[in-house]
């Protein structure tokens, strides 16, 4: 019985460590996605400004596709 409890405690400890590691990974990915989202917004804004500067009327990103 003691051996079984010891194995279960080891398993819980291992699973707890895995959950902590995964939580850290998810938190890091959340931060990376936020940074990438901001960068993408900057790139889209720059492209829209470039399109307008080249004589375009409406940036392509704001146009509806022809099938709409």
Biopython code that builds the backbone (N, CA, C, O; Angstrom):
import numpy as np
from Bio.PDB.StructureBuilder import StructureBuilder

atoms = [
    (1, "UNK", "N", (0.832, -1.197, 0.000)),
    (1, "UNK", "CA", (0.000, 0.000, 0.000)),
    (1, "UNK", "C", (0.875, 1.258, 0.000)),
    (1, "UNK", "O", (0.585, 2.211, -0.723)),
    (2, "UNK", "N", (1.934, 1.267, 0.800)),
    (2, "UNK", "CA", (2.819, 2.436, 0.844)),
    (2, "UNK", "C", (3.501, 2.663, -0.503)),
    (2, "UNK", "O", (3.709, 3.801, -0.924)),
    (3, "UNK", "N", (3.844, 1.561, -1.172)),
    (3, "UNK", "CA", (4.493, 1.686, -2.475)),
    (3, "UNK", "C", (3.541, 2.312, -3.491)),
    (3, "UNK", "O", (3.955, 3.113, -4.330)),
    (4, "UNK", "N", (2.297, 1.950, -3.412)),
    (4, "UNK", "CA", (1.295, 2.503, -4.329)),
    (4, "UNK", "C", (1.107, 3.999, -4.091)),
    (4, "UNK", "O", (1.017, 4.774, -5.044)),
    (5, "UNK", "N", (1.049, 4.399, -2.850)),
    (5, "UNK", "CA", (0.906, 5.821, -2.509)),
    (5, "UNK", "C", (2.133, 6.588, -2.974)),
    (5, "UNK", "O", (2.011, 7.700, -3.488)),
    (6, "UNK", "N", (3.307, 6.011, -2.801)),
    (6, "UNK", "CA", (4.545, 6.665, -3.232)),
    (6, "UNK", "C", (4.542, 6.864, -4.746)),
    (6, "UNK", "O", (4.918, 7.933, -5.228)),
    (7, "UNK", "N", (4.125, 5.855, -5.495)),
    (7, "UNK", "CA", (4.055, 5.974, -6.949)),
    (7, "UNK", "C", (3.055, 7.043, -7.379)),
    (7, "UNK", "O", (3.300, 7.804, -8.314)),
    (8, "UNK", "N", (1.928, 7.083, -6.677)),
    (8, "UNK", "CA", (0.928, 8.105, -7.004)),
    (8, "UNK", "C", (1.459, 9.507, -6.690)),
    (8, "UNK", "O", (1.221, 10.445, -7.451)),
    (9, "UNK", "N", (2.160, 9.648, -5.599)),
    (9, "UNK", "CA", (2.747, 10.945, -5.255)),
    (9, "UNK", "C", (3.780, 11.361, -6.295)),
    (9, "UNK", "O", (3.845, 12.531, -6.674)),
    (10, "UNK", "N", (4.587, 10.411, -6.756)),
    (10, "UNK", "CA", (5.569, 10.709, -7.792)),
    (10, "UNK", "C", (4.872, 11.136, -9.082)),
    (10, "UNK", "O", (5.305, 12.077, -9.747)),
    (11, "UNK", "N", (3.811, 10.449, -9.424)),
    (11, "UNK", "CA", (3.058, 10.776, -10.623)),
    (11, "UNK", "C", (2.454, 12.178, -10.527)),
    (11, "UNK", "O", (2.516, 12.954, -11.480)),
    (12, "UNK", "N", (1.877, 12.490, -9.384)),
    (12, "UNK", "CA", (1.281, 13.817, -9.193)),
    (12, "UNK", "C", (2.360, 14.893, -9.280)),
    (12, "UNK", "O", (2.134, 15.947, -9.874)),
    (13, "UNK", "N", (3.510, 14.644, -8.704)),
    (13, "UNK", "CA", (4.610, 15.602, -8.758)),
    (13, "UNK", "C", (5.057, 15.814, -10.197)),
    (13, "UNK", "O", (5.268, 16.948, -10.628)),
    (14, "UNK", "N", (5.199, 14.732, -10.929)),
    (14, "UNK", "CA", (5.597, 14.825, -12.342)),
    (14, "UNK", "C", (4.553, 15.594, -13.148)),
    (14, "UNK", "O", (4.900, 16.486, -13.923)),
    (15, "UNK", "N", (3.291, 15.256, -12.971)),
    (15, "UNK", "CA", (2.226, 15.937, -13.715)),
    (15, "UNK", "C", (2.147, 17.421, -13.352)),
    (15, "UNK", "O", (1.871, 18.264, -14.205)),
    (16, "UNK", "N", (2.390, 17.724, -12.097)),
    (16, "UNK", "CA", (2.389, 19.117, -11.662)),
    (16, "UNK", "C", (3.509, 19.893, -12.358)),
    (16, "UNK", "O", (3.312, 21.034, -12.776)),
    (17, "UNK", "N", (4.671, 19.278, -12.478)),
    (17, "UNK", "CA", (5.785, 19.928, -13.169)),
    (17, "UNK", "C", (5.461, 20.129, -14.642)),
    (17, "UNK", "O", (5.785, 21.173, -15.210)),
    (18, "UNK", "N", (4.828, 19.148, -15.263)),
    (18, "UNK", "CA", (4.449, 19.264, -16.675)),
    (18, "UNK", "C", (3.436, 20.393, -16.858)),
    (18, "UNK", "O", (3.551, 21.179, -17.798)),
    (19, "UNK", "N", (2.461, 20.480, -15.982)),
    (19, "UNK", "CA", (1.453, 21.535, -16.068)),
    (19, "UNK", "C", (2.109, 22.904, -15.914)),
    (19, "UNK", "O", (1.770, 23.835, -16.644)),
    (20, "UNK", "N", (3.037, 23.036, -14.980)),
    (20, "UNK", "CA", (3.749, 24.305, -14.802)),
    (20, "UNK", "C", (4.538, 24.672, -16.059)),
    (20, "UNK", "O", (4.524, 25.826, -16.489)),
    (21, "UNK", "N", (5.219, 23.699, -16.642)),
    (21, "UNK", "CA", (5.975, 23.946, -17.873)),
    (21, "UNK", "C", (5.056, 24.387, -19.003)),
    (21, "UNK", "O", (5.360, 25.341, -19.719)),
    (22, "UNK", "N", (3.938, 23.699, -19.164)),
    (22, "UNK", "CA", (2.990, 24.060, -20.218)),
    (22, "UNK", "C", (2.383, 25.435, -19.983)),
    (22, "UNK", "O", (2.146, 26.184, -20.930)),
    (23, "UNK", "N", (2.137, 25.761, -18.745)),
    (23, "UNK", "CA", (1.602, 27.079, -18.424)),
    (23, "UNK", "C", (2.594, 28.171, -18.814)),
    (23, "UNK", "O", (2.202, 29.207, -19.352)),
    (24, "UNK", "N", (3.873, 27.940, -18.543)),
    (24, "UNK", "CA", (4.905, 28.902, -18.929)),
    (24, "UNK", "C", (4.968, 29.054, -20.445)),
    (24, "UNK", "O", (5.112, 30.163, -20.960)),
    (25, "UNK", "N", (4.860, 27.938, -21.151)),
    (25, "UNK", "CA", (4.903, 27.971, -22.612)),
    (25, "UNK", "C", (3.717, 28.755, -23.167)),
    (25, "UNK", "O", (3.881, 29.573, -24.073)),
    (26, "UNK", "N", (2.535, 28.509, -22.631)),
    (26, "UNK", "CA", (1.333, 29.216, -23.103)),
    (26, "UNK", "C", (1.453, 30.708, -22.817)),
    (26, "UNK", "O", (1.075, 31.523, -23.658)),
    (27, "UNK", "N", (1.966, 31.078, -21.658)),
    (27, "UNK", "CA", (2.128, 32.492, -21.322)),
    (27, "UNK", "C", (3.118, 33.156, -22.277)),
    (27, "UNK", "O", (2.884, 34.276, -22.731)),
    (28, "UNK", "N", (4.214, 32.476, -22.582)),
    (28, "UNK", "CA", (5.200, 33.023, -23.510)),
    (28, "UNK", "C", (4.594, 33.186, -24.910)),
    (28, "UNK", "O", (4.816, 34.198, -25.574)),
    (29, "UNK", "N", (3.837, 32.194, -25.346)),
    (29, "UNK", "CA", (3.213, 32.273, -26.662)),
    (29, "UNK", "C", (2.185, 33.392, -26.722)),
    (29, "UNK", "O", (2.042, 34.050, -27.752)),
    (30, "UNK", "N", (1.476, 33.611, -25.635)),
    (30, "UNK", "CA", (0.504, 34.709, -25.596)),
    (30, "UNK", "C", (1.211, 36.045, -25.799)),
    (30, "UNK", "O", (0.737, 36.903, -26.544)),
    (31, "UNK", "N", (2.348, 36.210, -25.131)),
    (31, "UNK", "CA", (3.113, 37.447, -25.296)),
    (31, "UNK", "C", (3.640, 37.583, -26.712)),
    (31, "UNK", "O", (3.587, 38.670, -27.288)),
    (32, "UNK", "N", (4.144, 36.505, -27.280)),
    (32, "UNK", "CA", (4.654, 36.540, -28.645)),
    (32, "UNK", "C", (3.539, 36.880, -29.639)),
    (32, "UNK", "O", (3.759, 37.646, -30.577)),
    (33, "UNK", "N", (2.353, 36.319, -29.439)),
    (33, "UNK", "CA", (1.228, 36.627, -30.326)),
    (33, "UNK", "C", (0.821, 38.090, -30.225)),
    (33, "UNK", "O", (0.470, 38.709, -31.229)),
    (34, "UNK", "N", (0.867, 38.637, -29.032)),
    (34, "UNK", "CA", (0.529, 40.045, -28.858)),
    (34, "UNK", "C", (1.527, 40.928, -29.600)),
    (34, "UNK", "O", (1.139, 41.888, -30.266)),
    (35, "UNK", "N", (2.805, 40.602, -29.484)),
    (35, "UNK", "CA", (3.843, 41.376, -30.178)),
    (35, "UNK", "C", (3.655, 41.253, -31.690)),
    (35, "UNK", "O", (3.714, 42.250, -32.410)),
    (36, "UNK", "N", (3.431, 40.034, -32.167)),
    (36, "UNK", "CA", (3.237, 39.833, -33.601)),
    (36, "UNK", "C", (1.991, 40.551, -34.108)),
    (36, "UNK", "O", (1.986, 41.079, -35.220)),
    (37, "UNK", "N", (0.949, 40.574, -33.307)),
    (37, "UNK", "CA", (-0.269, 41.291, -33.699)),
    (37, "UNK", "C", (-0.011, 42.780, -33.852)),
    (37, "UNK", "O", (-0.491, 43.402, -34.799)),
    (38, "UNK", "N", (0.750, 43.357, -32.920)),
    (38, "UNK", "CA", (1.079, 44.784, -33.022)),
    (38, "UNK", "C", (1.954, 45.046, -34.240)),
    (38, "UNK", "O", (1.758, 46.032, -34.950)),
    (39, "UNK", "N", (2.916, 44.165, -34.481)),
    (39, "UNK", "CA", (3.782, 44.338, -35.646)),
    (39, "UNK", "C", (2.977, 44.246, -36.941)),
    (39, "UNK", "O", (3.198, 45.023, -37.869)),
    (40, "UNK", "N", (2.064, 43.318, -37.001)),
    (40, "UNK", "CA", (1.235, 43.161, -38.197)),
    (40, "UNK", "C", (0.380, 44.406, -38.417)),
    (40, "UNK", "O", (0.204, 44.837, -39.557)),
    (41, "UNK", "N", (-0.140, 44.975, -37.369)),
    (41, "UNK", "CA", (-0.938, 46.199, -37.504)),
    (41, "UNK", "C", (-0.091, 47.329, -38.068)),
    (41, "UNK", "O", (-0.557, 48.094, -38.912)),
    (42, "UNK", "N", (1.155, 47.439, -37.606)),
    (42, "UNK", "CA", (2.051, 48.479, -38.120)),
    (42, "UNK", "C", (2.335, 48.246, -39.600)),
    (42, "UNK", "O", (2.307, 49.183, -40.398)),
    (43, "UNK", "N", (2.608, 47.001, -39.960)),
    (43, "UNK", "CA", (2.886, 46.676, -41.361)),
    (43, "UNK", "C", (1.670, 46.981, -42.231)),
    (43, "UNK", "O", (1.818, 47.553, -43.311)),
    (44, "UNK", "N", (0.487, 46.615, -41.788)),
    (44, "UNK", "CA", (-0.727, 46.877, -42.559)),
    (44, "UNK", "C", (-0.951, 48.380, -42.722)),
    (44, "UNK", "O", (-1.345, 48.837, -43.795)),
    (45, "UNK", "N", (-0.705, 49.137, -41.676)),
    (45, "UNK", "CA", (-0.876, 50.592, -41.754)),
    (45, "UNK", "C", (0.126, 51.195, -42.734)),
    (45, "UNK", "O", (-0.232, 52.054, -43.540)),
    (46, "UNK", "N", (1.362, 50.753, -42.666)),
    (46, "UNK", "CA", (2.374, 51.261, -43.597)),
    (46, "UNK", "C", (2.013, 50.918, -45.044)),
    (46, "UNK", "O", (2.164, 51.750, -45.938)),
    (47, "UNK", "N", (1.549, 49.726, -45.264)),
    (47, "UNK", "CA", (1.174, 49.315, -46.622)),
    (47, "UNK", "C", (-0.006, 50.148, -47.121)),
    (47, "UNK", "O", (-0.034, 50.553, -48.283)),
    (48, "UNK", "N", (-0.969, 50.402, -46.254)),
    (48, "UNK", "CA", (-2.115, 51.225, -46.645)),
    (48, "UNK", "C", (-1.657, 52.640, -47.000)),
    (48, "UNK", "O", (-2.132, 53.222, -47.975)),
    (49, "UNK", "N", (-0.742, 53.188, -46.214)),
    (49, "UNK", "CA", (-0.220, 54.525, -46.507)),
    (49, "UNK", "C", (0.561, 54.531, -47.821)),
    (49, "UNK", "O", (0.469, 55.483, -48.596)),
    (50, "UNK", "N", (1.330, 53.470, -48.070)),
    (50, "UNK", "CA", (2.096, 53.379, -49.313)),
    (50, "UNK", "C", (1.163, 53.300, -50.514)),
    (50, "UNK", "O", (1.410, 53.943, -51.535)),
    (51, "UNK", "N", (0.107, 52.527, -50.401)),
    (51, "UNK", "CA", (-0.847, 52.403, -51.499)),
    (51, "UNK", "C", (-1.517, 53.739, -51.791)),
    (51, "UNK", "O", (-1.719, 54.102, -52.950)),
    (52, "UNK", "N", (-1.860, 54.464, -50.736)),
    (52, "UNK", "CA", (-2.475, 55.787, -50.943)),
    (52, "UNK", "C", (-1.483, 56.753, -51.560)),
    (52, "UNK", "O", (-1.857, 57.557, -52.415)),
    (53, "UNK", "N", (-0.223, 56.691, -51.145)),
    (53, "UNK", "CA", (0.800, 57.597, -51.672)),
    (53, "UNK", "C", (1.076, 57.327, -53.149)),
    (53, "UNK", "O", (1.479, 58.231, -53.881)),
    (54, "UNK", "N", (0.862, 56.100, -53.581)),
    (54, "UNK", "CA", (1.091, 55.744, -54.979)),
    (54, "UNK", "C", (-0.105, 56.076, -55.860)),
    (54, "UNK", "O", (-0.106, 55.753, -57.047)),
    (55, "UNK", "N", (-1.096, 56.702, -55.307)),
    (55, "UNK", "CA", (-2.224, 57.135, -56.106)),
    (55, "UNK", "C", (-3.450, 56.262, -55.991)),
    (55, "UNK", "O", (-4.449, 56.513, -56.664)),
    (56, "UNK", "N", (-3.398, 55.256, -55.165)),
    (56, "UNK", "CA", (-4.570, 54.420, -54.956)),
    (56, "UNK", "C", (-5.628, 55.179, -54.181)),
    (56, "UNK", "O", (-5.318, 56.123, -53.455)),
    (57, "UNK", "N", (-6.862, 54.774, -54.334)),
    (57, "UNK", "CA", (-7.929, 55.476, -53.629)),
    (57, "UNK", "C", (-8.286, 54.784, -52.323)),
    (57, "UNK", "O", (-8.466, 55.438, -51.296)),
    (58, "UNK", "N", (-8.387, 53.477, -52.365)),
    (58, "UNK", "CA", (-8.725, 52.715, -51.174)),
    (58, "UNK", "C", (-7.697, 51.596, -51.041)),
    (58, "UNK", "O", (-7.491, 50.835, -51.986)),
    (59, "UNK", "N", (-7.062, 51.485, -49.902)),
    (59, "UNK", "CA", (-6.101, 50.387, -49.741)),
    (59, "UNK", "C", (-6.762, 49.039, -50.020)),
    (59, "UNK", "O", (-7.917, 48.816, -49.657)),
    (60, "UNK", "N", (-6.021, 48.151, -50.665)),
    (60, "UNK", "CA", (-6.571, 46.838, -51.005)),
    (60, "UNK", "C", (-7.081, 46.090, -49.788)),
    (60, "UNK", "O", (-8.031, 45.312, -49.883)),
    (61, "UNK", "N", (-6.461, 46.321, -48.658)),
    (61, "UNK", "CA", (-6.894, 45.610, -47.452)),
    (61, "UNK", "C", (-8.289, 46.029, -47.013)),
    (61, "UNK", "O", (-8.946, 45.308, -46.263)),
    (62, "UNK", "N", (-8.753, 47.206, -47.480)),
    (62, "UNK", "CA", (-10.073, 47.695, -47.094)),
    (62, "UNK", "C", (-11.126, 47.458, -48.171)),
    (62, "UNK", "O", (-12.299, 47.756, -47.948)),
    (63, "UNK", "N", (-10.743, 46.938, -49.319)),
    (63, "UNK", "CA", (-11.683, 46.706, -50.411)),
    (63, "UNK", "C", (-12.389, 45.360, -50.214)),
    (63, "UNK", "O", (-11.812, 44.390, -49.723)),
    (64, "UNK", "N", (-13.654, 45.348, -50.616)),
    (64, "UNK", "CA", (-14.401, 44.081, -50.579)),
    (64, "UNK", "C", (-14.005, 43.259, -51.802)),
    (64, "UNK", "O", (-13.754, 43.819, -52.869)),
    (65, "UNK", "N", (-13.947, 41.955, -51.656)),
    (65, "UNK", "CA", (-13.677, 41.109, -52.826)),
    (65, "UNK", "C", (-14.779, 41.268, -53.862)),
    (65, "UNK", "O", (-15.903, 41.624, -53.508)),
    (66, "UNK", "N", (-14.486, 41.013, -55.136)),
    (66, "UNK", "CA", (-15.468, 41.233, -56.199)),
    (66, "UNK", "C", (-16.740, 40.397, -56.043)),
    (66, "UNK", "O", (-17.787, 40.785, -56.563)),
    (67, "UNK", "N", (-16.679, 39.273, -55.347)),
    (67, "UNK", "CA", (-17.863, 38.417, -55.231)),
    (67, "UNK", "C", (-18.814, 38.861, -54.133)),
    (67, "UNK", "O", (-19.823, 38.195, -53.902)),
    (68, "UNK", "N", (-18.528, 39.967, -53.447)),
    (68, "UNK", "CA", (-19.428, 40.421, -52.380)),
    (68, "UNK", "C", (-20.448, 41.353, -52.910)),
    (68, "UNK", "O", (-21.292, 41.839, -52.157)),
]
sb = StructureBuilder()
sb.init_structure("model")
sb.init_model(0)
sb.init_chain("A")
sb.init_seg("    ")
for serial, (resi, resn, name, xyz) in enumerate(atoms, 1):
    if name == "N":
        sb.init_residue(resn, " ", resi, " ")
    sb.init_atom(name, np.array(xyz, "f"), 0.0, 1.0, " ", f" {name:<3s}", serial, name[0])
structure = sb.get_structure()
